[in-house]
Amino acid sequence: MTSPLHARLARDLIDGIGAGRFPVGSHLPTELELSAQYGASRNTVRAALQELQDLGMISRKRRAGTRVEAAAPAVGFRHAIVSVENLIAFGAEHSRTVIGADTIVAGRALAREIGCSAGSRWLRITSLRHAPDRDAPIGLTQSYLDPRHAELEDEIASSPSALISTLVETRHGRRIAEIRQEIDASIVPAEIATSLHCDAGAPALRILRRYLDPAGVAFLITTTLHPAGQFTLFMRLLRETDPERR
């Protein structure tokens, strides 16, 4: 799966800064120069530069250009996910390693946790997510898949860059109409601390996503635990209308 051009451009600039091609204190090429160099539109270049600015690696001022402020991101990992397409790109860039799979019946506690019916059956797939050039996983995900799609289990394990939801769409035609996301603070349980290369009880970010088909039925539910310092979810909120025009 090919990453969006702005993400590839951002990665190339990050690598260039890290390698010393653009030292701290120097200036990056202008938007026009980057557009010509990469064959990209100025909007694509701006999106890539915004990612670097969000990471704290550059600063931008009118008439002063784009200055390199740091040789590496200020956080363990930071990613902007504002659409289904962004989420698919995230999967393409950060590989999945399946470490377990089993069929379960949701008890009351799990049903409350993931928002499903008690007694419902799921194929549970446990996996680790890895960011490029990082030794420690950025998170551990438990995916609860409608057992009608259980035949995808082997392909899920052998396709580390494909989202499970994408495989369901492409192989079985069950389209994602909506993804509902919940984020809360948590801690790393003792039983998975070793897998995440951190201490038991360490603070963590927990993200629950429910993938709904056009009928509003959840065919996939995922819970991911990200240890503190390994992942930051970045969101940009825009006004739908200009308040001065009301």
N, C-alpha and C positions, 0 to 999 in steps of 0.2 A: 504494500500500500504506500503511495507516495504522500509525503507530508506537504502541507500547504507551502507555497513559495516563500511567504513571509517568515514561516518558522525555519525553513532551511537557510534563508538569508541571515536570520538572527543567530542561528547556530554557527554559521560560518564566521560571523563577526565576533561572537563570543570566543570561538577557537582562535581567531586572529589576535584578539586582545590577550588571551591566555598565553599564546606563543610569543608575545612580544612584538608582533607585527605592528600593533597600535599600542605603544607604551602608555602607562598612566601619565596623564598630563598632556598628551598629544591630542590632536583632533582627528576625527574620522573624516573620510571624504564627504563631500556635500551630497544632498539628496539627488541632485542631478547626476553627479559622478557615479553614485551607487546605482542609480537607475540604468545608466548606460553600461556599467560594468556587468550587471546581472541580467540585463534585458527585462527589467521589471518596471512596473508603473510607480509613480511617486507615492501613491496610496499604499502599495505593497511595501515600499521602503520605509514609509512612516510607521506602518504597523510593526515592522521588524525593529526599528529604533525604539518604539514605545516599549517593546518587550525588554530591551536592554536597559531602558530607563527604569522600568518597573523593578528590575533586578538590582538597581543601584550601581550599575556599571558605567553609566554615562550621565552627563547632564546636558541640557539643550537650552540655549538662549538665542533670542533673535539677534542677528548680526554678529554673534560671537561663535556660531557653529556648534558642533557636537563634540564635547570634551570627554575623554576617557577618565573616569574617576576611580575605578577599581579593576584589578586584574581578574577577579572572580566574583560570582554572585554573592550577595550579602547573606543569603539564606541557603539552606541545603538544596531546596528545589522549589521553584515557583512556576506556576502555570496558569494561564488564563483559560478558563472553560466557560464559555457563554453560549454555546450552541451544541447541538448534536454533532456537527462537523468538527468542532474543537475537541470534543470527547473522543471521536474516532481518530483524530490526529494524535491525541495523547497516547492512545493505544498503540499506534504505529511507531511512536518514538520511544516507548518504554515497555520493554519486553515482559512477558508473563511466564513464570515457571510454576507449573502445576505440581503441588506436593501431596495432593490427596483428593480422592473423589469417593462419594458414597451416596446411597439413596436413603433419605430420612423421611420421617413423618413428623411434622411440626407439632411440638407440644405447646402448652399454653404460654410458657415463658418466651419461646422463640416466636410464636405467633404475635405476641405483643411487641417484641423487639423489631420485627421486620414488617409488621402490618399485613399478615396473611391470616387465613382461617386455621384454627386449631384442627389438627387431623389431616391437613393437606399434605400431599407427597411432593418432594422436591429432589432433584439431583443436586447435591451440594459439592461444589468444586472449590478447593482451597488452593490459593496460589500466592506467590510473591511477585511484587512489581519491582523492576530494576530500572534506574535511570542510567543514561550513558555515562561511562567513566566514573561510576561510583561502586564501591565494594559492597556497602550495606544496602539492603533493600529499602525502598522508600515507603513500602507498605505491604500489609498482608490483607488479601481479599478473600472473603467467603461469598461465593456466587450460588444463589439458589435458582435453579433452572427448572422450568416446567418439564416434567419427565417425558412429555410427548416429544421433546427434542433430545432425549438421552443419547440417541445414536450419534450425536455430534461430539461425544466425550473424547474420542480419540483425536478428532480434528482440532478440538480446543487445545489439547495437550501439545499437538504438533504444529500449531500456528500461534507462536508466542506474541506476534505483533497484531493479531486480529482481535477486536473486541468480540466477546461471546454474542452480544446482541447483533453485531454485524453478520456473524456466521448464521444466526437464526434467520435474519432477513434474506441473505443471499441463498441459503440452502433450502429453507422451508417457506420463504415468502411471507413471513409474519413481520409486518412493518412496525417500526417504532413510531408511534404518534406523539408520545410525550414521555419525558423523563422527569420524575419528581425527586428532588434531592433534599436531604436533611443533614445538617452538620451540627455536631455537638462535641464537647470536651469529654475525654475519657482517659483511661490509663491502660498500660500494656499488661495483660494478664501474664502470670508466670509461665503458663504453658506455651506461649509463643514468643517470649522475650528472647530466647536464644536465636530463633529464626530471624528476628528483626535486629539482631546485634545490639541489643540495648538491655537495660536493667528492668526487672519486673517492677511494676508500679510506676514506671516512667510516664510522664504526661504524654498524651497522644491526641490526635484529631481523628474523629470518627465520622465517616461519610456514608450515608445510606442512600442508595439510588434504587428507584422502582421504575422499571421499563414497561410502559403500557402500550398495548396495541390499539388500533383504531376503535375497538369496542370498549376500551377502558380497562381491559383485563391485564394484570401484571403477569408477564411470562418470564421475567427475570428480575430478581432482587439481589443487590450486592451490598455488602457492608465491608468497608475498607478501614483499616486502622493504620494511621501514619504516625510514627514516633515524632516527638517534638524535634524540630531542627532539620527534618528530612523532607518536608513538603509544606508548601504554602499555596493555598488556593486563592488566586487573585481574581477579583471581579470588578468591573467598571460599571457604575450605575449612571444612566443618562436620563434627563428629564424628557418626558414624552411631549411636553409643550413648553414654550417659552413663557415663564410667569409674567413677564412684562407685557405680553400680548393678551393676557386674560382680561 
